[in-house]
Amino acid sequence: MMLQLDRTPGEVSGAHHDFLAAVADRLGSAHAAFFATPAPDGDGTLWIADGTDSRAPADLDPAARAALHRYAGSILSDIRRVAERENGGIRRHFAVMRRIPSLDCLYAVDGRAVATRWGTAQGNDPIRALDDGRPAVTHRGFPGLPPRLLLSALAGTAAGFLVGTLMLRAVPPPPACAVATRPVDLPRQKWQSHDLSMLKGCWHRISNMKTVNIVTQASTAVQEWTFCFADDGTTGQQTLRYTNAGLCTSPIAAHFEGDTLVIAAERCIDQPHHNTFVQTVYRCTRDDDEKATCPGYTVDPLVPSPGPPGVGIFQRPGP
């Protein structure tokens, strides 16, 4: 369902819609969903998002706000790297569209960050501080040269190539050089072929970092939430490290159902704090080369009437 998060006077520009379409086309729906959709409403604009629950920043505790900011920073950093690396709509509009009046415009919708009033702030850029600062990976060619120098360079290159060809028989070939490339965490081909080995190692949850007591409805903030898999990706361990110093671990098992990655997690029990994270099944979809969205469905007999799934996004830990 569509949730109304905010309302502002006046209409937004066509550039807002162009930018949103460019992000969705290049990076996918998960990145585009970070930006609330601007919708005309008489003489104003509604900022809406698809979800079942929304919370204003003032309603979040410090740990939840910090998790919200980490999620926002991760999404914006991805988009910024595309803007730095590629020409197109994202580069053209990003510097303006990323700006929001304040961090109070970041809402939590089903545990993920959603920005309102984006592209409407003139001088403010508070969200820039959330960027991870990692540079875009670029592939550089030869620098541009004036035409006369370019002809000389080409002639010199041709002469060098001829000499080098004549010397091939006298000089042994050099060893092959490996070009270092950043590995893709979730290769599309492996996902589509249901190759679980791509899960090897640990994955960190970066959104909706809390658990809710099914009796009291009190929430507990999670400092670190990980899935760590064996080499073949079929089994592993879930770990929740809470901000109150609580800790629990539980076994997990993975398999594919169609193109949905299913991760079954047993109960995760923190005995010192009398806290049990119930048996859960995560049904994950691939967002891009780095992230997967994993709604968690309660399947524990302790919970006769489970609520809606808690949605979390997982990715590899940063460098």
C-alpha positions as CSV (number, residue, x, y, z in Angstrom):
1,M,0.0,0.0,0.0
2,M,1.1,3.6,-0.6
3,L,2.0,5.6,2.5
4,Q,2.0,9.4,2.7
5,L,5.2,10.5,4.4
6,D,5.3,14.2,3.8
7,R,3.7,17.1,1.9
8,T,5.3,20.3,0.5
9,P,3.8,23.3,-1.3
10,G,4.3,23.7,-5.1
11,E,5.2,21.1,-7.7
12,V,8.5,19.3,-8.4
13,S,10.3,19.6,-11.7
14,G,10.3,17.1,-14.5
15,A,13.9,16.5,-13.6
16,H,12.8,14.6,-10.5
17,H,10.9,12.1,-12.6
18,D,13.8,11.8,-15.1
19,F,16.3,11.1,-12.2
20,L,14.0,8.6,-10.6
21,A,13.5,6.7,-13.8
22,A,17.3,6.7,-14.5
23,V,18.1,5.3,-11.1
24,A,15.5,2.5,-11.5
25,D,16.7,1.7,-14.9
26,R,20.4,1.6,-14.0
27,L,20.5,0.3,-10.5
28,G,17.1,-1.3,-9.9
29,S,14.0,-0.8,-7.8
30,A,15.7,-1.1,-4.4
31,H,17.8,2.0,-5.1
32,A,14.9,3.9,-6.6
33,A,12.7,3.1,-3.6
34,F,15.1,5.1,-1.4
35,F,13.5,8.2,-3.0
36,A,9.9,8.8,-2.0
37,T,7.7,9.3,-5.1
38,P,6.6,12.9,-5.6
39,A,2.8,13.0,-6.5
40,P,0.8,16.2,-7.4
41,D,-1.8,17.1,-4.8
42,G,-3.6,20.3,-5.7
43,D,-1.2,23.2,-5.2
44,G,1.3,20.9,-3.5
45,T,3.3,17.7,-3.7
46,L,2.8,14.5,-1.7
47,W,5.9,12.3,-1.0
48,I,4.7,8.7,-0.9
49,A,6.3,5.3,-0.6
50,D,5.1,1.7,-1.0
51,G,5.1,-0.1,2.4
52,T,3.0,-1.2,5.4
53,D,4.7,0.8,8.2
54,S,6.4,4.2,8.3
55,R,8.2,6.0,11.1
56,A,9.4,9.6,11.3
57,P,13.0,10.1,12.5
58,A,11.8,11.5,15.8
59,D,10.1,8.2,16.5
60,L,13.3,6.2,16.2
61,D,15.8,5.4,19.0
62,P,19.5,6.4,18.4
63,A,20.5,2.9,17.2
64,A,17.6,2.7,14.7
65,R,18.5,6.2,13.4
66,A,22.1,5.1,13.0
67,A,21.1,2.0,11.1
68,L,18.8,4.2,8.9
69,H,21.7,6.5,8.1
70,R,24.0,3.6,7.2
71,Y,21.4,2.3,4.8
72,A,21.0,5.7,3.3
73,G,24.7,6.2,2.9
74,S,25.1,2.8,1.2
75,I,22.4,3.5,-1.4
76,L,23.6,7.1,-2.1
77,S,27.2,5.9,-2.4
78,D,26.2,3.4,-5.0
79,I,24.4,6.1,-7.0
80,R,27.2,8.6,-6.6
81,R,29.7,6.1,-8.0
82,V,27.5,5.6,-11.1
83,A,27.3,9.4,-11.5
84,E,31.1,9.7,-11.3
85,R,31.7,6.9,-13.8
86,E,28.9,7.2,-16.4
87,N,27.3,9.9,-18.5
88,G,23.6,10.0,-18.5
89,G,20.6,11.1,-16.4
90,I,22.1,10.1,-13.1
91,R,25.2,12.2,-13.6
92,R,23.2,15.1,-14.9
93,H,20.9,15.3,-11.9
94,F,22.6,13.7,-9.0
95,A,24.3,16.8,-7.5
96,V,20.9,18.5,-7.1
97,M,18.6,15.5,-6.5
98,R,20.5,14.0,-3.6
99,R,20.1,17.1,-1.5
100,I,17.4,17.2,1.2
101,P,16.8,20.0,3.7
102,S,17.8,18.0,6.7
103,L,18.2,14.4,7.9
104,D,14.6,14.7,9.4
105,C,13.5,14.0,5.8
106,L,14.7,10.4,6.2
107,Y,11.9,8.1,7.1
108,A,11.9,4.4,8.0
109,V,9.5,2.5,5.8
110,D,9.4,-1.2,6.7
111,G,12.8,-0.8,8.2
112,R,14.5,0.8,5.1
113,A,15.4,4.5,4.6
114,V,13.2,6.6,2.4
115,A,14.0,10.3,1.6
116,T,11.4,13.0,1.1
117,R,11.8,16.5,-0.2
118,W,14.8,15.3,-2.2
119,G,16.0,17.7,-4.9
120,T,14.3,20.7,-3.2
121,A,17.1,22.0,-0.9
122,Q,19.2,24.8,-2.3
123,G,22.3,25.1,-0.2
124,N,22.0,22.3,2.3
125,D,23.5,18.9,1.7
126,P,23.5,17.1,5.1
127,I,23.2,13.7,3.5
128,R,26.6,14.0,1.9
129,A,28.2,13.2,5.3
130,L,26.7,9.7,5.1
131,D,28.6,8.8,1.9
132,D,31.1,6.0,2.3
133,G,33.7,7.9,0.3
134,R,34.8,4.9,-1.8
135,P,35.8,6.0,-5.3
136,A,34.2,4.8,-8.5
137,V,36.3,2.3,-10.4
138,T,37.1,3.8,-13.8
139,H,38.9,2.5,-16.9
140,R,41.1,5.2,-18.4
141,G,42.3,5.4,-21.9
142,F,45.0,7.6,-23.4
143,P,44.7,11.3,-22.6
144,G,43.5,13.6,-25.4
145,L,46.2,15.1,-27.7
146,P,46.1,18.0,-30.2
147,P,45.8,16.7,-33.8
148,R,49.4,17.4,-34.7
149,L,50.8,15.7,-31.7
150,L,48.3,12.9,-32.1
151,L,49.7,12.2,-35.6
152,S,53.2,12.2,-34.3
153,A,52.2,9.9,-31.5
154,L,50.5,7.5,-34.0
155,A,53.5,7.5,-36.3
156,G,55.8,6.8,-33.3
157,T,53.6,4.0,-32.2
158,A,53.5,2.5,-35.6
159,A,57.3,2.6,-35.8
160,G,57.6,1.1,-32.4
161,F,55.2,-1.6,-33.3
162,L,57.3,-2.5,-36.4
163,V,60.5,-2.7,-34.5
164,G,58.9,-4.7,-31.8
165,T,57.6,-7.1,-34.4
166,L,61.0,-7.6,-35.8
167,M,62.4,-8.3,-32.4
168,L,59.8,-10.9,-31.3
169,R,62.0,-13.8,-32.4
170,A,64.9,-12.5,-30.3
171,V,63.1,-11.6,-27.1
172,P,61.1,-14.2,-25.1
173,P,57.5,-13.3,-24.4
174,P,56.8,-11.6,-21.1
175,P,54.7,-13.4,-18.5
176,A,51.0,-12.7,-18.8
177,C,49.7,-9.9,-16.5
178,A,46.5,-10.4,-14.5
179,V,44.2,-7.4,-14.5
180,A,42.8,-6.8,-11.0
181,T,39.1,-6.5,-10.9
182,R,36.7,-6.2,-8.0
183,P,34.8,-9.5,-7.7
184,V,31.0,-9.4,-8.1
185,D,29.4,-10.5,-4.8
186,L,26.1,-11.7,-6.4
187,P,26.8,-12.5,-10.1
188,R,23.5,-12.6,-12.0
189,Q,24.5,-15.8,-13.9
190,K,25.2,-17.7,-10.6
191,W,22.0,-16.5,-9.1
192,Q,20.0,-17.5,-12.2
193,S,21.8,-20.9,-12.2
194,H,21.1,-21.3,-8.5
195,D,24.7,-21.7,-7.6
196,L,24.9,-21.4,-3.8
197,S,28.7,-21.3,-3.7
198,M,28.4,-17.5,-4.3
199,L,27.2,-17.2,-0.7
200,K,30.5,-18.4,0.8
201,G,31.6,-16.2,3.6
202,C,29.7,-13.5,5.6
203,W,26.9,-11.1,4.7
204,H,25.9,-8.2,6.8
205,R,22.3,-6.9,7.2
206,I,22.2,-3.1,6.7
207,S,18.5,-2.2,7.3
208,N,15.8,-2.8,9.8
209,M,18.3,-3.5,12.6
210,K,15.9,-4.4,15.4
211,T,13.9,-7.3,16.8
212,V,10.5,-7.0,18.4
213,N,9.3,-8.9,21.5
214,I,6.1,-10.8,20.5
215,V,4.6,-10.4,24.0
216,T,5.5,-6.8,25.0
217,Q,6.1,-5.4,21.5
218,A,9.3,-3.8,22.9
219,S,12.0,-3.5,20.3
220,T,15.7,-4.3,20.8
221,A,18.3,-2.7,18.6
222,V,20.8,-5.0,16.8
223,Q,24.3,-3.7,16.4
224,E,25.5,-6.4,14.0
225,W,23.4,-9.1,12.1
226,T,25.2,-11.6,9.9
227,F,24.8,-14.7,7.8
228,C,28.0,-16.7,7.4
229,F,28.0,-19.6,4.9
230,A,30.3,-22.6,4.4
231,D,32.2,-23.0,1.1
232,D,29.3,-24.7,-0.7
233,G,26.7,-22.1,0.6
234,T,24.2,-24.7,1.7
235,T,24.7,-24.3,5.5
236,G,26.0,-21.7,7.9
237,Q,25.3,-19.6,10.9
238,Q,23.2,-16.5,11.7
239,T,24.5,-14.2,14.4
240,L,22.7,-11.3,16.1
241,R,24.8,-9.0,18.3
242,Y,22.6,-6.6,20.2
243,T,23.4,-3.1,21.4
244,N,22.6,-4.3,25.0
245,A,25.6,-6.7,24.8
246,G,23.3,-9.6,24.0
247,L,24.4,-12.3,21.5
248,C,22.8,-15.3,19.9
249,T,23.7,-17.7,17.1
250,S,21.7,-20.2,15.2
251,P,22.2,-22.6,12.2
252,I,21.0,-21.7,8.8
253,A,20.4,-23.6,5.6
254,A,19.9,-22.3,2.1
255,H,18.3,-23.4,-1.1
256,F,16.6,-21.9,-4.2
257,E,12.9,-22.0,-5.0
258,G,12.8,-20.8,-8.5
259,D,14.9,-17.6,-8.5
260,T,14.1,-16.9,-4.8
261,L,16.9,-17.7,-2.4
262,V,15.4,-19.3,0.7
263,I,17.3,-19.2,4.0
264,A,15.9,-21.1,6.9
265,A,17.1,-20.0,10.3
266,E,16.6,-21.9,13.6
267,R,15.8,-20.2,16.9
268,C,18.5,-17.8,18.0
269,I,18.7,-17.9,21.8
270,D,20.4,-15.3,24.0
271,Q,20.1,-17.0,27.4
272,P,21.7,-14.3,29.6
273,H,19.1,-11.8,28.5
274,H,16.2,-14.3,28.2
275,N,15.8,-13.3,24.6
276,T,14.9,-15.7,21.7
277,F,14.8,-14.7,18.1
278,V,12.2,-17.1,16.7
279,Q,12.6,-19.6,13.8
280,T,12.5,-17.6,10.6
281,V,12.5,-18.2,6.8
282,Y,14.1,-15.5,4.7
283,R,13.0,-15.3,1.0
284,C,15.6,-13.2,-0.8
285,T,15.6,-11.5,-4.2
286,R,18.7,-10.2,-5.9
287,D,18.7,-6.4,-6.0
288,D,22.0,-5.9,-7.9
289,D,25.6,-7.3,-7.9
290,E,26.1,-6.4,-4.2
291,K,22.8,-6.6,-2.4
292,A,19.8,-8.8,-1.8
293,T,16.5,-8.0,-0.1
294,C,15.4,-10.7,2.4
295,P,12.0,-10.5,4.0
296,G,11.9,-12.7,7.1
297,Y,8.8,-14.8,7.7
298,T,8.1,-16.2,11.2
299,V,7.5,-20.0,11.0
300,D,8.0,-20.7,14.7
301,P,5.3,-22.7,16.6
302,L,5.8,-20.2,19.5
303,V,4.1,-17.6,17.3
304,P,0.6,-18.7,16.4
305,S,-0.3,-15.5,14.5
306,P,2.8,-14.0,13.0
307,G,2.7,-10.4,11.7
308,P,4.1,-9.1,8.4
309,P,7.6,-10.0,7.4
310,G,10.5,-7.9,8.6
311,V,12.4,-6.8,5.5
312,G,16.2,-6.5,5.6
313,I,18.9,-5.9,3.0
314,F,22.1,-7.9,3.1
315,Q,25.5,-7.2,1.5
316,R,29.1,-8.1,2.0
317,P,31.0,-6.1,4.6
318,G,32.9,-3.1,3.3
319,P,36.7,-3.1,2.8
